[in-house]
Amino acid sequence: MIFIVVKYQVKPEYTDTFLDSVAEFTSATRAEEGNLWFEWSRSVEDPNGFVLVEAFKDGAGEAHVTSEHFAAGLESMRPLLAATPQIVSRQIEGEGWDEMGELQVA
């Protein structure tokens, strides 16, 4: 699978409405064939920081980045951002989350 984490620095005046602004992009991406997850989180350390964790089945990433909603989503985000997003994108084995071996809960 392709595992991606993206950190976004949002302009302070858009922080409270950022998730609403990306809702259409989020819904369209989650509906893509091959999308495993697409989850937004807000940083607990930076009030203007958001993190996106996403994953796609092998071969599905190309369809994502060439889709119309991907291009539209990026353009709609551009004026809301204070900096270029930072990304980690890796091909890894598996198609989902594994249980943590070091911390088991009965």
MORA-V998261 format. One record per run of one state. SS is the DSSP state (A for helix, B for strand, O for the rest). FROM is the first residue (numbers start at 1). LEN is the number of residues. If there is no record, write none. Layout:
SS,FROM,LEN  SS,FROM,LEN
This chain:
O,1,1  B,2,9  O,11,1  A,12,10  O,22,1  A,23,8  O,31,4  B,35,8  O,43,6  B,49,8  O,57,4  A,61,5  O,66,2  A,68,11  O,79,2  B,81,1  O,82,4  B,86,6  O,92,15
